[in-house]
């Protein structure tokens, strides 16, 4: 009998131990986090991902999750085990992000087991880099300026040269157009997600990543790529070429990126169309030359807006997506032109077209001025643009960089060198710097120059001579 009770007691102890092990194994745990703890040079738009060993009660997790510095964003769950946080705006460049999950988060189901241990990790956001084309007098390629060393390194090595490029909103891919042997140009995708993880000299000197062709355009020229805000579509200009290499009217095409699909022409098939771009809400915008208007379509081809415009010069969307600004010609009365001492009878004003419709608003509001090349700041409160006075007293060969406070409707110049033309304005993701190109209008053989202006200090720094088309990689 004593032996029986001894065996029973041992069995009970083993069962208790086994039950305790099973219970311990059933406790919710953090399986993985992304970005990894200690990661550096993460993109400014990177999402946070937190995976658990079992489905969790969402509110119990969110109540115990803190992010420093605080950032507005959207939380979503996948299968109850993966929590994803998508920031509404870019993380501060160069900042270290601290994430902490306190203990006590509750798992779904019975029994309601809790997360026993806190979990914390951190990662560093990379500084934005300036990409550009170089050289201006030969087959250009895409280069990038390293913020730590100030060195310029190449990202592409296309023998025939790159025509133009765009960076997607995540900073993970570059889409560009490059010449092909048939006299046209093809579109490429370049994945740069791992290119800025190290600043060591050896890696900086390593060979660039290999691009892949995503649109083979022979016998045509495909250029002006524009990727949608969500990275789902690529719009571009496609111009057919005759056997003699002459260009037939350009048209805008749309290629699905997130799922397999064929590229298709958008807009009126009989009209010339160019300058594809995207609104913040993912509407495709382009200029229809035959209709003399900017057309705004959703990705199914439904018209969302139409902005009548005679110039067709590039415009820009307000970051909130409620307004579009573009230059427009204003013809002056001959008497007004004469009184101002103008030889020309036309101005160029900046018009703000608001959704869903209505009369556009004139932001220039003065005669004898040529305003073009608008570029919104990331927060939408300021507008960079190029201005040139047309009257004899103030006329200069080149246009200057101006900045407008949109709330106060006041503008002032940021550059003052009349022989230089300033254009290709590009805001840094934080809105604290402006990159631009300047070109000597009095000596047309000189190459263009890329400069960066610090808006807080007013200091200007030359980045490179012979570069052009600057864009920031967030």
C-alpha positions in Angstrom: 0.0 0.0 0.0 2.8 2.3 0.9 4.4 1.6 -2.5 1.2 2.3 -4.2 0.8 5.7 -2.6 4.5 6.4 -3.4 3.9 5.7 -7.1 0.7 7.7 -7.1 2.5 10.7 -5.5 5.3 10.5 -8.0 2.8 10.3 -10.8 0.9 13.3 -9.5 4.2 15.3 -9.2 5.1 14.4 -12.8 1.7 15.4 -14.0 2.0 18.7 -12.2 5.4 19.3 -13.6 4.1 18.3 -17.1 1.1 20.6 -16.7 3.4 23.4 -15.6 5.7 22.9 -18.6 2.7 22.9 -20.9 1.3 26.0 -19.3 4.7 27.7 -19.5 5.0 26.8 -23.2 1.4 28.2 -23.7 2.3 31.6 -22.3 2.3 34.3 -25.0 5.7 35.4 -26.1 7.2 37.9 -28.6 8.6 35.8 -31.4 10.1 38.5 -33.6 10.2 42.3 -34.2 10.9 44.4 -37.2 13.0 46.4 -37.7 15.4 44.2 -35.7 16.8 45.5 -32.4 19.9 47.7 -33.1 19.1 48.0 -36.8 20.6 51.2 -38.5 19.8 53.2 -41.6 16.2 52.1 -41.7 13.9 53.9 -44.3 12.0 56.8 -43.0 8.7 55.2 -43.8 9.5 51.7 -42.3 6.6 49.9 -40.6 6.9 48.4 -37.1 6.0 44.6 -36.9 5.5 42.7 -33.7 4.8 38.9 -34.0 3.5 36.9 -31.0 3.5 33.1 -30.4 -0.3 33.0 -30.2 -3.2 35.3 -31.0 -3.6 38.3 -28.7 -6.3 40.5 -27.4 -5.5 43.6 -29.4 -6.5 46.3 -26.9 -4.4 44.7 -24.2 -1.4 44.9 -26.4 -2.0 48.5 -27.6 -2.5 49.7 -24.0 1.0 48.5 -23.1 2.8 49.6 -26.3 4.8 52.9 -26.3 6.8 54.4 -29.2 9.3 57.2 -28.7 9.3 59.7 -30.2 5.5 59.5 -30.5 4.2 59.1 -34.0 0.6 59.1 -35.4 -0.2 56.0 -37.5 -2.4 53.1 -38.1 -2.4 49.7 -36.3 -3.5 46.6 -38.1 -3.5 42.9 -37.1 -2.9 39.8 -39.2 -4.3 36.5 -37.9 -4.3 38.0 -34.4 -0.6 37.3 -34.0 1.1 40.0 -36.1 0.7 43.6 -35.1 1.7 46.2 -37.8 2.1 49.9 -37.2 2.3 52.1 -40.3 3.4 55.7 -39.5 1.3 58.5 -41.1 4.5 60.5 -41.7 8.2 59.7 -42.1 10.2 59.0 -38.9 12.6 61.8 -38.1 15.7 61.4 -40.1 18.7 60.2 -38.1 16.6 59.5 -35.0 16.7 56.5 -32.8 13.2 55.0 -32.3 12.5 53.3 -29.0 9.7 50.7 -28.8 8.6 49.1 -25.5 5.8 46.5 -24.7 5.1 46.3 -21.1 4.1 43.0 -19.4 0.5 41.8 -19.0 -0.8 41.7 -22.5 -3.5 39.0 -22.7 -3.7 36.1 -25.2 -7.0 35.1 -26.8 -8.9 32.0 -25.7 -9.0 30.1 -22.4 -7.2 30.3 -20.1 -6.5 34.1 -20.6 -2.7 33.8 -20.2 -0.6 36.9 -20.0 2.7 38.1 -21.3 5.0 37.9 -18.3 8.1 39.7 -19.5 8.4 43.2 -21.0 10.0 43.5 -24.5 11.8 46.5 -25.8 14.0 47.3 -28.8 15.3 50.2 -30.8 16.4 51.1 -34.4 17.9 54.1 -36.1 16.3 55.9 -39.0 18.6 56.7 -41.9 19.3 60.2 -43.0 17.8 61.2 -46.4 20.2 61.0 -49.3 20.1 63.1 -52.4 20.0 61.2 -55.7 20.7 62.9 -59.0 21.8 62.4 -62.6 25.4 62.9 -63.7 27.1 64.0 -66.0 25.1 66.5 -68.0 27.5 66.3 -71.0 27.4 62.6 -71.6 25.7 59.3 -70.8 24.2 60.1 -67.4 23.7 57.7 -64.5 22.1 57.9 -61.1 24.4 59.0 -58.3 23.7 59.5 -54.6 25.2 61.8 -52.0 26.3 60.1 -48.8 25.3 62.4 -45.9 28.1 61.1 -43.5 31.1 61.4 -45.9 29.8 63.9 -48.4 31.0 61.5 -51.2 29.0 60.9 -54.4 28.6 57.2 -55.4 26.9 55.8 -58.4 23.8 53.5 -58.2 23.5 52.7 -61.9 26.1 51.9 -64.6 24.1 52.1 -67.8 26.4 52.5 -70.8 23.9 54.3 -73.0 22.7 56.5 -70.1 19.7 57.1 -67.9 17.1 59.6 -69.1 15.1 60.2 -66.0 14.1 58.5 -62.7 11.8 58.6 -59.7 12.1 57.3 -56.1 9.2 55.5 -54.6 7.7 56.8 -51.3 9.3 54.1 -49.2 12.8 54.8 -50.5 13.2 51.2 -51.3 13.1 51.3 -55.1 14.1 53.6 -58.0 12.4 53.4 -61.4 14.2 54.9 -64.3 14.3 55.1 -68.1 17.5 54.2 -70.0 18.3 54.2 -73.7 18.2 50.9 -75.6 20.1 49.9 -78.8 17.0 50.3 -81.0 17.0 54.1 -80.4 14.2 54.0 -77.9 14.3 53.6 -74.1 13.2 51.0 -71.6 12.0 51.2 -68.0 13.9 49.6 -65.1 13.4 48.9 -61.5 16.3 49.2 -59.1 16.0 47.8 -55.6 18.1 49.9 -53.2 16.7 48.6 -49.9 20.1 47.2 -48.8 22.3 49.8 -50.3 22.5 52.2 -47.3 22.9 49.7 -44.4 26.6 50.5 -43.9 28.8 53.5 -44.4 32.1 51.6 -44.5 34.5 52.6 -47.2 34.6 49.1 -48.6 30.8 48.8 -49.1 30.6 52.3 -50.5 33.0 51.3 -53.2 31.2 48.1 -54.0 29.4 47.5 -57.3 25.9 48.9 -57.5 22.8 46.7 -57.4 21.6 45.3 -60.8 18.4 46.8 -62.2 15.7 44.7 -64.0 13.7 45.6 -67.0 10.0 46.0 -66.3 8.9 47.6 -69.6 10.7 46.8 -72.8 9.6 49.6 -75.2 11.2 49.0 -78.5 10.3 50.5 -81.0 9.2 53.2 -78.6 10.6 55.6 -76.1 9.3 55.1 -72.5 10.3 57.7 -69.9 9.0 60.0 -67.1 8.2 57.1 -64.7 5.9 57.9 -61.8 5.1 55.4 -59.1 1.8 55.6 -57.2 1.9 56.5 -53.4 1.1 52.9 -52.4 3.6 51.5 -54.9 0.9 49.6 -56.7 1.2 51.2 -60.2 3.8 52.8 -62.4 2.7 55.4 -64.9 4.9 56.6 -67.7 5.1 58.3 -71.1 5.2 56.0 -74.1 6.1 57.6 -77.5 6.1 55.5 -80.6 9.1 55.9 -83.0 8.9 55.6 -86.8 11.5 53.6 -88.8 13.4 56.8 -89.3 13.4 57.4 -85.5 10.9 60.2 -85.5 8.6 60.5 -82.5 4.9 60.1 -82.8 2.6 61.7 -80.1 3.3 60.7 -76.5 0.7 58.9 -74.5 0.4 57.9 -70.8 0.5 54.2 -69.9 -0.2 52.4 -66.6 1.6 49.3 -65.4 0.3 47.3 -62.3 3.2 46.5 -59.9 1.6 44.8 -57.0 0.1 42.0 -59.1 0.8 40.6 -62.6 -0.9 42.5 -65.3 -0.3 44.1 -68.7 0.4 47.8 -69.2 -2.4 49.8 -70.7 -2.9 53.2 -72.3 -5.0 55.6 -70.3 -7.0 58.7 -71.3 -8.2 59.4 -74.8 -6.5 57.1 -77.3 -6.5 59.9 -80.0 -4.9 62.6 -77.8 -1.3 63.4 -76.9 -0.7 63.1 -73.2 2.4 63.6 -71.0 3.8 64.4 -67.6 2.2 61.6 -65.5 2.1 62.2 -61.7 0.0 61.0 -58.7 -2.1 62.8 -56.2 -1.7 61.8 -52.5 -4.9 59.7 -52.7 -3.6 57.7 -55.6 -5.2 59.4 -58.6 -3.3 59.5 -61.8 -2.7 63.1 -63.1 -1.4 63.9 -66.6 -1.6 66.7 -69.2 -3.8 66.2 -72.2 -2.4 68.4 -74.9 -5.4 68.1 -77.2 -7.8 68.9 -74.4 -5.5 71.6 -73.0 -6.2 70.3 -69.5 -4.7 68.3 -66.7 -6.8 65.1 -66.4 -7.2 63.4 -63.0 -8.3 59.7 -63.2 -8.5 56.8 -60.7 -6.7 53.6 -61.6 -9.9 52.2 -63.2 -9.9 55.1 -65.6 -12.8 57.1 -64.1 -12.3 60.9 -64.3 -12.1 62.6 -60.8 -11.2 66.1 -61.9 -10.2 68.2 -65.0 -8.1 71.4 -64.7 -8.2 73.6 -67.8 -4.7 74.9 -68.5 -3.0 76.3 -71.6 0.7 75.9 -70.7 0.9 72.3 -69.7 3.9 73.1 -67.6 4.4 70.7 -64.6 2.4 71.3 -61.5 2.3 69.8 -58.0 -0.3 68.4 -55.6 -0.8 69.7 -52.1 0.3 66.9 -49.7 -3.3 66.6 -48.4 -4.5 66.0 -51.9 -7.1 68.8 -51.9 -5.5 71.2 -54.4 -3.2 71.2 -57.4 -1.0 74.1 -58.5 0.2 74.7 -62.0 1.4 77.7 -64.1 -1.0 79.4 -66.5 -0.6 82.1 -69.2 -2.3 85.4 -68.5 -2.5 87.6 -71.6 -2.2 91.3 -70.8 -4.0 94.3 -72.4 -1.6 96.2 -74.7 -2.0 99.4 -72.6 -1.2 97.6 -69.4 1.8 96.0 -71.0 3.0 99.4 -72.2 2.5 101.1 -68.8 4.7 98.4 -67.2 7.4 98.8 -69.7 6.9 95.2 -71.0 7.8 94.0 -74.4 5.7 90.9 -73.9 2.0 90.7 -73.6 1.7 87.6 -71.4 2.5 86.6 -67.8 2.8 83.3 -66.2 0.8 83.0 -62.9 0.5 80.1 -60.4 -3.1 78.9 -60.2 -4.4 76.7 -57.4 -7.1 74.3 -58.6 -9.2 73.0 -55.6 -11.2 69.8 -55.4 -13.9 69.0 -56.2 -14.1 71.9 -58.6 -14.7 75.6 -58.8 -12.7 78.6 -60.1 -8.9 78.4 -59.7 -7.3 80.9 -57.4 -4.4 83.1 -58.6 -1.5 83.0 -56.2 0.7 85.4 -58.2 -1.7 88.3 -58.1 0.7 90.8 -59.8 1.4 91.8 -63.4 4.7 91.6 -65.2 5.8 88.3 -63.5 6.6 84.9 -64.7 6.0 82.2 -62.0 6.6 78.5 -62.8 7.9 75.2 -61.3 5.8 75.0 -58.1 6.8 72.5 -55.4 4.9 72.0 -52.1 6.8 71.6 -48.8 6.1 68.1 -47.2 3.7 69.7 -44.7 1.9 71.7 -47.4 2.3 75.1 -45.7 5.0 76.5 -48.1 5.5 76.6 -51.8 8.8 76.9 -53.6 8.7 78.2 -57.1 10.8 80.1 -59.8 10.1 83.7 -60.4 11.3 86.1 -63.1 10.3 89.8 -63.4 9.4 90.9 -67.0 9.5 94.7 -66.6 12.7 96.5 -67.8 13.7 97.7 -64.4 13.7 94.3 -62.7 14.3 91.9 -65.6 17.1 89.3 -65.2 18.3 86.5 -67.6 17.5 83.8 -65.0 14.6 82.9 -62.7 15.2 83.0 -58.9 14.0 80.6 -56.2 11.2 82.0 -54.2 9.3 80.7 -51.2 5.6 81.5 -50.4 3.9 81.1 -47.1 0.5 79.8 -48.2 -1.4 80.8 -45.1 -0.1 84.4 -45.2 0.0 84.5 -49.0 3.4 86.2 -48.7 6.5 85.3 -50.9 10.1 86.3 -50.7 13.2 85.3 -52.7 15.7 82.7 -51.5 18.3 83.3 -54.2 19.5 86.6 -55.8 21.9 85.9 -58.7 20.2 87.2 -61.8 22.4 85.5 -64.4 21.5 82.0 -63.0 18.3 80.2 -63.8 17.0 78.1 -60.8 14.8 75.1 -61.3 14.3 71.4 -60.4 13.3 72.1 -56.8 13.2 69.2 -54.4 12.2 69.4 -50.7 13.9 67.1 -48.2 11.5 64.8 -46.4 11.7 66.9 -43.2 11.1 70.1 -45.1 14.3 71.7 -43.7 16.3 71.8 -47.0 15.7 72.5 -50.6 17.8 71.0 -53.4 17.8 72.8 -56.7 19.7 73.1 -60.0 21.1 76.4 -61.3 22.4 77.2 -64.8 24.3 80.2 -66.0 22.1 81.9 -68.6 24.9 84.2 -69.7 27.3 81.3 -70.5 25.3 78.4 -72.0 28.4 76.2 -72.3 28.8 76.0 -68.5 27.3 72.8 -67.0 24.4 72.9 -64.5 25.1 72.8 -60.8 23.2 71.1 -57.9 23.0 73.1 -54.7 21.2 72.5 -51.3 19.8 75.3 -49.3 19.4 75.0 -45.5 16.2 76.9 -44.8 16.9 77.6 -41.1 20.4 79.1 -41.6 20.0 80.3 -45.2 23.4 78.6 -46.1 23.8 77.2 -49.5 26.2 74.3 -50.4 27.2 73.1 -53.8 26.8 69.4 -54.2 28.2 68.8 -57.7 29.0 70.5 -61.0 27.5 68.8 -64.0 24.6 67.1 -62.1 20.9 67.7 -62.5 17.4 66.3 -61.7 17.9 66.0 -57.9 15.5 63.9 -55.8 15.6 62.8 -52.1 15.6 59.2 -51.0 13.7 59.1 -47.7 
